[in-house]
């Protein structure tokens, strides 16, 4: 009996001791305070940076609240300018000559006593963007054979990153195929994998109609975002979206665009 | 040869002969008379007339009047009839004594009372010594409540076979040989099956030996050839015999009788901890005999791997994996060996049940770390499962039924030299199966991510229905079968062929009626078949070279397969009334083949020194094909590896207290062209009769890993990959373990602590790109490499004997990993559980067994979204993203549940168990235990869904045995 008592005492001692050692909760508060940055720099356009708060999980608003009253600076390597808050949370610089192809721009501001920075370079202008056909008449898919609908080409001697954006500007959406795969959103973008052409086919083009096709010359940070889009990913690991903002979230990048029309009837 | 056989039989020296003599008498003699008298009177008469020793309570039995006419009935029929009439049982113990029981629990009382009675010799036959123990009569009882022990003492010369007495009661002679060596085998009397880990003790000495997995033992330096040898084994009646000079020249075969039903003790005993299997020389070893598993709560199936989870150090809260999470390790770091071949798929039904049928298993050992150099190729632990030999004496059949499955087994001797055992188990898709199936096939998120991979990484099944939200119940089942053939070429050579196959098959094929926005009419046939499992086989050659050396040589084959075939085909009519043929498919096929040969040798040079050594060689081949539309190969991996090596392990006891076991293992891994050395060391020191200190350390390598391809939409896929020069490193681990145990006859208190380092861990992710026309879709496979460490402390307090038995176990543990992809800091590993408390309570009352199992543990870690944020993407769309916590920074709520069970033994009048009826209640108070969380963004809001483990689930079991 004494043994029993002894062993129980030892056991309880162990349990209490270990309970005391255990439990250290990691603070997650710092990560919640990071500002969300959104900026797409285009040469010859005015510079605009938006700042948002993060949203709580139960928040039903589309965007987070704007972060106001910040002092934002952008440097092109030679000179540093301060942005003006022209709308709540939107900070702009009106001189359209500031953004020039090939230059590197650095955003810098202090938020909650922490320096937030981001860097991007304005890619070169697109050259020779063309569509093989402006209008294609397609009778509809009758077999499971994949038909090529159109081909877009552009110059890309340096194998730079490009994204093609398709925007259906019709009001109604008639599917071209009953194939199970390939249904797309009305607006979608594809990474062209540093190539100089892209084919659209019945396997991934979904609706008849009139399209705006935008060729965007982009930087790697943008490609990272496109490719890690949750809808593109089939990993169920929950990871943060890549960002090029240090001590922040979102994106600070530069793009060049070129637009064509394409009709599919 | 015949002469040899006779001698062989003669030296089968056990008291079993006593029992057999009694059984022989019961069958041989007939009763042919009219009886009208009290039962006690009848028993007295039978005892006197037929020289039987019968033990009963006179007072209780006097009230029963036997009025019957027996027409030449054999005595066993008489006992059957009488006992049946008065609701009694009789039981013949190993000494041949017949006990008449009113309640099955009376056995212990009657036998202890019987021992206290002083025998008096009534008549001493000339041929027998005066010490003849079974010839005694109780003093006339003054108190009627006392026991009556009635014996006819006169054993007339020649009327009975005096074999029993001769063997057991040899006169005490002076020893002829001193310091002798004895060797032999311990087997089950009824089946001839060898009994591993039985204890052999030389009376009045410190010499103790245990049998190996084939039931063999060798004892050196036995002081004299007149010593008494005591044999004990869990679940069997103890036995003893005296040595003689003649017995030394041949192996001694000891046949043990099963214990009476009520004398069972706790089913799981640490080998160093148990009542019968105490072996203080081993560290961190758990041993389980499946026979008593029906006393624990079960959800459908007696489950050997689940039973281990009730011990401290083995994770108990992974309902989705019956694989072993041992001391911070993952299931793929646990080597599972069945009859010599490696099993790669260890569970059924998304991990809910282990793939091993307990009816086909003799015993299981779990080495929780720091294991000897005999084993290798895994970082964490070893589960060694030994199949059961078929009954060599008589045929037997059995059936187990539950709400989940039917389980059949048959065993039979084929001839004197060989026997065969066959088991087959198959689930049927009843409500219980569907409940478990649907639990592990939860709806899948359509956007966002999932809160970390489900612990256990079970095989995710297909989501219910297809992309259009219709609900279907897939046809699904699992099955497994074992076949074991045993051939005794002679007493020194035994061949065993073992075959195992187990698989899960899910057919979610269905016809999909298309919604009208796609098609005005038509339907598509969807094929969706998943099949995974394991096929393994081995041929074992056991050879006893001489008294000191024996070997086991294996040729093994193991094949793991995991195939998925999905596709759709059909003819539909589109909105323009055009017929459209649809046909696409994807096939994912992962299989592993493992051919091996190995030879394990044991050379016992003395009681103090034993050398284990051997060699092994394996050829492993892995194919992984992921093919779309018959031609597009997304993943094509065809890798193979040759590995081979040797090991040596010395068990040395400089004195009776200290035991040292150094060892070394070398492995040549051909893909890397490197030789790996794994030094191992374990030691124990018996400080006193009750206190033992122990430690173990070693280096461990792993050359094959199981990785999970996580797939939200179609279910996770597990597959095996081989280490290579490129992105999958060889895993390595170091173990440092130590402990103290304190053991009395009744109790065991055991403390153990461990620290392990882990290096070369592998994680995997896959990203599939959209194909451009004229191009194949591409799959990017990313292997991430990381390191880890595990540490912990375990306490076990066990009550080993009595009506109430059980144990409480507590584990304090910490496992952390560091993978570059998650940052530069260590984070809690997926399997990390800080506190785990288990309480296992078993209570026995007559034919009833009750059990209550309570489990509490800290929640598993997971990664959670903390906030969301929304930005415009460059294409004008608006995207909302999760801002995610650092890896595994959050904890799920604590896990706890209570399981209860009750079982009732079906006994023959003669006390033999013929079956069990049981009820199990799983998660009695229906506690919601969370498996993982899912997150979706809906209307800008993040919706969290808890995916839970099983709630309250009852189950009924029924089993029957025929012989």
Interface residues (C-beta under 8 A of the other chain):
Chain A: X3 X4 X7 X8 X10 X11 X14 X15 X18 X19 X21 X22 X23 X26 X28 X31 X32 X34 X36 X38 X40 X50 X52 X54 X55 X56 X57 X58 X59 X60 X61 X62 X63 X64 X140 X141 X142 X143 X144 X146 X148 X163 X165 X167 X174 X175 X177 X178 X179 X180 X181 X185 X187 X188 X189 X190 X193 X198 X199 X200 X201 X203 X204 X214 X216 X218 X222 X225 X226 X227 X229 X230 X231 X232 X233 X234 X235 X236 X237 X238 X239 X240 X241 X249 X250 X251 X253 X255
Chain B: X447 X448 X449 X450 X451 X452 X453 X467 X514 X518 X519 X522 X524 X568 X572 X574 X575 X576 X578 X579 X580 X581 X582 X583 X584 X710 X711 X712 X713 X716 X742 X744 X747 X749 X751 X765 X766 X767 X768 X770 X771 X772 X773 X774 X793 X795 X797 X808 X810 X812 X821 X834 X835 X863 X864 X865 X866 X867 X868 X869 X870 X871 X872 X873 X874 X875 X876 X877 X878 X879 X881 X882 X883 X884 X885 X886 X889 X935 X939 X940 X941 X942 X944
